[in-house]
């Protein structure tokens, strides 16, 4: 039972890391401030309790660093340009695409499920369906079966 509790806690802290990374990516996109400045302000101003901080930092920094490559990967799977995406949807899709492309240890089903849950929390009412549809196409293209 202890192992199960640890696994649930780890999943929860990773979910919080993803939620915070999406919010930080949104802030970075809107503000156009340097990643380091956005990260510091976010960590200082937000409730980071229960967040896997190392994973948050990795997700945020690496997604921002690879944003151009990630956008290129996503482009052929979108029904519009990345510039036309809602900023929250863009942040969620960037983060999930980063995980699909660069975090091979995270199963693709976990990436997609987490992105859907984050979209339900932060996105528009039906955005989780759009996120799911796009990621269902991206995952196999990145050989993440």
C-alpha positions in Angstrom: 0.0 0.0 0.0 2.9 2.4 0.8 4.2 2.0 -2.8 0.7 2.8 -4.2 0.5 5.9 -2.0 4.0 7.1 -3.2 3.0 6.5 -6.8 -0.2 8.5 -6.4 1.7 11.3 -4.7 4.4 11.3 -7.5 1.7 11.5 -10.2 0.0 14.3 -8.3 3.2 16.3 -8.0 3.9 15.8 -11.7 0.4 16.9 -12.6 1.0 20.1 -10.5 4.3 20.5 -12.3 2.5 20.4 -15.6 -0.2 22.8 -14.5 2.4 25.3 -13.3 4.5 24.8 -16.5 1.5 25.5 -18.7 0.8 28.7 -16.7 4.4 29.8 -16.9 4.5 29.1 -20.6 1.4 31.2 -21.0 2.9 34.0 -19.1 6.2 33.7 -21.1 4.3 33.9 -24.4 2.1 36.8 -23.3 4.8 38.9 -21.6 7.7 38.1 -24.0 10.0 38.3 -20.9 13.1 36.1 -20.6 12.4 32.5 -19.4 14.5 33.1 -16.2 12.5 36.2 -15.3 9.2 34.4 -15.9 10.3 31.4 -13.9 11.5 33.5 -10.9 8.3 35.6 -10.9 6.1 32.5 -11.1 7.9 30.6 -8.3 7.8 33.7 -6.1 4.2 34.6 -6.8 2.5 31.3 -7.1 1.6 28.5 -4.6 4.1 25.8 -5.5 3.1 23.4 -2.7 3.0 19.8 -4.0 4.8 20.6 -7.2 7.7 18.5 -8.5 9.9 21.5 -8.8 12.6 19.8 -10.8 10.1 18.6 -13.3 8.4 22.0 -13.4 11.7 23.7 -14.2 12.6 21.1 -16.8 9.3 21.2 -18.5 9.1 25.0 -18.6 12.7 25.7 -19.6 13.0 22.9 -22.2 9.6 23.6 -23.8 10.5 27.3 -24.1 13.9 26.5 -25.4 12.5 24.1 -28.0 9.4 26.2 -28.8 10.3 26.8 -32.5 11.1 23.1 -33.1 7.9 22.0 -31.2 5.8 24.4 -33.2 7.2 22.9 -36.3 6.4 19.4 -35.1 2.8 20.4 -34.3 2.2 22.5 -37.4 1.1 19.6 -39.8 -1.3 18.3 -37.2 -3.2 21.5 -36.6 -6.2 22.9 -38.4 -4.8 26.4 -38.1 -1.4 28.1 -37.6 0.2 28.0 -34.2 -0.3 31.8 -34.1 -4.1 31.3 -34.3 -4.2 28.9 -31.4 -5.6 30.1 -28.1 -2.6 30.9 -25.9 -3.6 28.4 -23.3 -4.2 25.7 -25.9 -0.8 26.6 -27.4 0.9 26.2 -24.1 -0.7 22.9 -23.4 0.1 21.5 -26.8 3.7 22.8 -26.7 4.2 21.1 -23.3 2.6 17.8 -24.3 4.5 17.8 -27.6 7.7 18.5 -25.8 7.0 15.5 -23.5 6.1 13.3 -26.4 9.3 14.3 -28.3 11.9 14.5 -25.6 10.7 12.6 -22.5 10.8 9.0 -23.7 10.3 7.7 -20.2 6.8 9.2 -20.0 4.3 6.9 -21.7 2.4 8.7 -24.5 -1.0 7.8 -22.9 0.1 9.6 -19.7 1.2 12.6 -21.7 -2.1 12.8 -23.6 -4.2 12.2 -20.4 -2.3 14.8 -18.5 -2.7 17.3 -21.3 -6.5 16.7 -21.4 -6.8 17.1 -17.6 -4.8 20.4 -17.7 -7.0 21.6 -20.6 -10.1 20.8 -18.5 -8.7 22.9 -15.7 -7.3 25.9 -17.7 -8.7 25.7 -21.3 -12.0 26.7 -22.8 -15.0 24.4 -22.3 -14.3 22.1 -25.2 -10.6 22.6 -25.7 -9.7 19.3 -24.1 -11.3 17.6 -27.1 -9.2 19.6 -29.5 -6.0 18.9 -27.5 -6.8 15.1 -27.5 -7.4 15.1 -31.2 -4.1 16.8 -32.0 -2.0 14.8 -29.6 -3.6 11.5 -30.9 -2.1 12.4 -34.3 1.3 13.6 -33.0 2.1 10.6 -30.7 2.2 8.0 -33.5 4.1 10.3 -35.8 6.8 10.6 -33.1 6.9 6.7 -32.8 5.4 6.8 -29.3 3.1 3.9 -29.4 
